[in-house]
């Protein structure tokens, strides 16, 4: 797949085909006016005009449950406090709920107690290949379509399967975006009695529209008009924890919602999930981001919450390189992971893995094992080329055997701080 488009290609008059031709269809979308980054906010409920704020809000939630049971939806939940964010900090806030697939039995009345068939015996399944062709996404709202197509374009560029549009997830995502726009409350939980309430949790909202998931996840943000769907996706892909959830191998379905409030902030919700099976790649053991030979990559990233590098005390790190293993492998192990300048100088960077990072180890105990990132401690140089070397192992879910893997790739920064 080709590299990300350059800044010249991301002009107000440019048009690109999304996803690439290998997806089986072409979708054209006009970019909004170019910006160095999407201006987003966590709307502070202090009575002030949010137009005076400049805080980023971005959040993602992962839930795995037995189909229709809602089981496990509250297990392992971490909720981050968004209060006290300022224009200078511009934090990307993250909340998550991660749980293993569980089944319930017996009575009791809660939706977590619904009896379900026992899981099949452990055996290597015959997994379908990645989805490479889907019908074009159809949205009346251009920003919903831009976000959907942009993420599919990025996934195809990285070698992942495409998402197919789900009418049910569209409905659930749109309802949650409306809830956020009406209440100014961001995140993944809703409170009964509040305007626009449709379900307390991500799973509740999926089930309420008839989508009974094996697993479902959600990502959300608020962006100031005229920034929209493309800036949202690019900004989220620039942060390691959000990127991890958006570039999973297995989800099949996705839906997007956008609602705008009186202050011209667009609240976007993206939901992705799977039911009755998952997509996998029969060929790739892992993918990398940025993709090989990507150009115009930001030289720094949005601050993210949880903060992947708290020792920086709020100072911006560089743009991370990351490895994402196929979910048929239980973990990825690092022997060597380094980034160098074009002159061969080693970049001082922090390794993010379940062995080194508390967030991956505790908040994402399952999917975190298949993700490693190299986060430069300081911004990279603009308009420069960097090379990345990875040597390590992936451990099979079914055999427990470790297989050696390696990857050498490069990318070039542009003139922008971040998307």
N, C-alpha and C positions, 0 to 999 in steps of 0.2 A: 504494500500500500504506500501511497505517497506521503510526504511530510505534511505537517500542518501548513495552511496557507500563510504567506508572508503578510506583513502589514499593508503592503501595496495591494494585495489581493483582498484584504479586508476593508477596502475603502467603501464609501457610501454608494458608489456606483458599480461595485463589483458583484458578480454572480458566480456561484460555484454549484457544482452538482453534488448533492448530499443524499445518500452515501455515494462512494465511488461506484463505477460501473459494475464491479463484481457483485454488487448487492442485488442485481436483477432489476433495478428500476432507477430512474433519475428523478430527483426532486430539486427544483431550483428555489433558492431563497435569497432575497436581497438583505444585505446586512444593514443594520441601523447605522447612524453616524458613528465614525470611529471614536473610541475613547481609550485612554491608557488602561482603564480598568472599569469594571461595573461599579457604580456608586450605589451602595446598599446600606440598609440600616436595620438595627434592632430598635423598634420604635419604643422609646422610653415613655412611660405613662406618667409624666410629671406635669402635664398641662401645657408644655411648650409646643411650638410649631415644629413637627418633625422635619420640615424642610431645613431647619437650622442644624439638624444633626447630620452626622456623616458616618454612622456606625454600620458596619457590615453585619448582616445576619445570614448565616448559612447553617443548616442543620440536617442531620441524617439519622435515620433510625432503622434498625434491622430486627426483624422478628421472625422466628421460625416456629411453626405450630402444626399439629396434626390438622388435616383438612377439616375446616368447619368447627374445630374444637375450641380455638382460642387458647389452647393450653400453652403454658410457658410464656405468655405474652408479657408478664410482669417480672420474669426472672432475669436477674443480672442487669436490671435497669440502672443507668446512671443519668441523672438530670443535671445539666449545667445551669448555673445562675447567670442570667444575662444582664442583671442590673449593674449600674455603675459604669457601663461602657461609654467611652467618650469619642469624640471625633478624632482625636489624636491616636487612639488605640486601634480603631477600625478592626475589631476582632471578628473572626468567623466562628460562631458558636456552634457547638456540636452536642446533640443528645443522642443516646442510643439505647436500644433494648436488644440484647442478644440472648438467644436461648436455643437449646437443642430441641429437635423434634421429639415431642412427647405424646403419649396417649393416655386417656383417662378411663376410669372404669367405676362402676357403682353409681349410687345416687348422690343426692346432695344439692341438686338444683343449680349449681353454677355451670356456666358454659364450658368450663374447663373439665367437667366431669362427664362429658358426652362420651359414650363407649365408641371405640373405633376398632377396626380389625387389627390384629397383631401385625407387626412389621414383618416383611419377608426375611427368610434366613440370610445371613451375610454371605454374599457371593458377588463376584465381579459382574456387574450388570452390563448388558449390551447397550452402551450409551449412544444416543443419536449424535450426529455431527453438529457443527454450529449452523445456525440459521443464516444463510447467505442471501436470501431473497424474501422480501416482504412487500405487501402492497404499500403504496405511498400513504403516509399519515395524512389524515384529513381533519383540519381544524378551521373554524371560522376565525379564531383569534390567531394572528400571525405569530405572536410570541410563544404560544403553546407549540405551534408547528416548528418554529425555529429551534426551540430547545430540544424537542424530540429528534428532529433531523440532525442537529449538531451532535448530540450524544451518539446517535447511530453512526454518524460519520467518523467520530473519534474511535468508537469501538471497532469499526471495520478497518480503520487505519492501523489499529494495534493488533489486528488478527483475531478479534473476538466476533462472536455471532451477533446478529442484529436483534433488536427488540421489535416485536410486532405490537401494533396499537391495540389496546384493550379498551372497549367501550365502558366496561365496569370500572376499571382503574381510572379512566378519564373522569368518570362521574365522581368517584371517591376523591380524587385529587382536586377536582374543581371545587367540590364542597369544602374541603379543608382550606383551600386558598381563600374562599369566600369567608370562612370563619376567621382567618387571620386578618383579612382586610376589615371586617366588621368590628372585631374586638381589639385589634392591635396586639394580640397575644401571639407570639411566635413559638414554634416548637411542634411537638408531635402528639401532645395530649390535648384533649378538649374537655371542657367542664360543662356538665349538664346544666341547662338553664341559660347559658350564654347564647347570644345571637348567633345563628348559623350552626349550632351544635348538630352533628350527625353521628358521632361515635367517639368514645373516650380514647381509644388507642388506634394505632395504624391497622391492626388486625380487625378491630371492630368496624372500622369504616370500610374495609375491603369486604367483609362478610355482609355488611348492611346493604350492599349493592349487588349481592349475589356472587361475589368472587370468593371462593373457598380455597385459600392458598395452602400449598405445602410450605411456602415461606413467602414473605413480602417485606419490602423495605421502602423507605421514604427519604427523600431529600428535599429540602426547601430553602428558599431564600427570598429576600425582598430587595428589589432594585429600583433605583430612581429613574423615571422616564427622562430621556428617551432610551436609556440602556434597556436591554431586553433579554430574550432567550439565549442568544449566542454568548453574550458577556457572562451571563449566569453560569452556563456550563463550563466555559473556559476558566472562570475564576475558581469554581469548585474543583476542576481537574488540576488546578495548580496547588492544591493543599493535600498532603499525603493521606490523612484519614478519610476525607471525602472521596478522594480518587480511588482508594481501596474499595469502597462500596460500589462505585459507579462502573468499575472495570472487572467485576466478578464474571466468571465464565458462564454460570448456570442460569441466570434468570432469562425468561422467554418473553413475558408480557410487560408492557409499560403503559402508563397513562400520565398525562400532564394537565395541570390546571393553573390558570392565572386569573387573579382578581385585583383590581386597582382601587385604591382608596381615594379620599378627597384631596390628599396631598400629592397625588400622582406617583405613589409608590406601588409597584407591581409585586404582589405576593405570589410566588410560584411554588407549586408542589409537584414533585415527580414521584410516582410510585412504580416500583418494578417487582415482579414476582414470578412464581411458577406454580402450576398445578398439574397433576397427572404427568409428571416427568419434567426433565430439565434438558437444556442444551449443553453440550460439551464439545470440546475440540479433540478429535481423535489423533491429531498430529502434534499439536503444540503442548509442550510440558509447562510452558510459562510464556508470558508476554512482558514487554518492557514499556515504560513511559518515562520521558518522551520517546516517541518512536524513532527508529534509526534514521538519521539524516533530517530530523525535524529542524525547521528554521523559524526564526522570529519568536523563540521561546522567551518569556519574561526572565530578566536576570534576578528577580527576587519574587517572593510569594506573599499572598495575603497572610497576615497573622491568623492563626487558627485556634479554636478552642474545642477540645482541650489543646493546650499549647504543646506541640511536639518538641519544642526546644525552650523550656522555661528559663534556662540559664542565660538566655539572651536578653532577659529582662525587657521584653517588648521590642527589641531591635529586630528588624526584618532579616530573616535568613535568605539564602539563595533558593533557587528552584530545584526541587528534589528530583532525583532519578529513582525509579522504583522497579521492582520485579514482582510479578503477580503469578503465582503458580495455578495450574489447572486444579479445580477442586477434587479431581480424582486422586490427588496427592494430599496427604494429611499435613505435610509441612515442607518448608524450604529451609535449608541450612546454608550458612554463609561460611565459605573458606576465605574468599577475597572479594572485596567490593570497594572500588576506588574510582575517583574522578580526577582527571588531569586537564590542565590547560593545553593549548596548542603547542606551548613551549615545553611541555612535559612536566610542569610543576604540579605537585600533588595538592589538591583542594582540601582544606581542612573541613571535614564534614562529620556529622553525627549519624551513626548507624541506628536505624529504627527497626527493631525486630522483637519478637516475643522474648528473646533472651536479654534484650537491652532496654526495652521500653515498657513501662508500667501500663500505659493506656492499651497497647496492643495485647498485653498479657492478661489484663483484668477486664477491660471493657469489651474486647473482641477476642475471647479465648479460643474461638473456633476459626473464623476466617482470618484472624490475625496471624495464625501460624503459616499461612500461605502467602504472606506479604512481607517484603523487606524494602526499605527505602534508605537512600543516602541523601541526607539533608545538609547542604553547605551551611556552615555557621555564619557566613557573611554573604551579602549579595554577590552574585557572579559579575563578571565584567560585561558591559553591554557590547553587542556586535562582535561576539567572540565565539570560537568553537571549542567545545569540550568533548573529551573522550571518556567513556565509562567502560570499566572492566569488571565482570562478575564471574566468579568461580564458586561453585557450591554443589549442593545435592538436593534432590527432591525425594521424598519418602512416600511410597505407594500406600494408599489406603487399604488395598486388598492383600498385598503380599508383605508389607512392612519393609520391603527392600529399598535401599537407598540407591539412587541413580545419579551419577555425576552429570552436571550440566554446566555450560559456560556460555557467555555472551560478551561480545565486544561491540560497542556501538558509539555513535557520536551525535551531537546536536549542536545547534548554533543559537545563541541568544540574539535578541533584537535590541531595539532602543528603548523599549517600554519596561517599567518596573514590574508590572503584573497586568494580567488581562483586566 
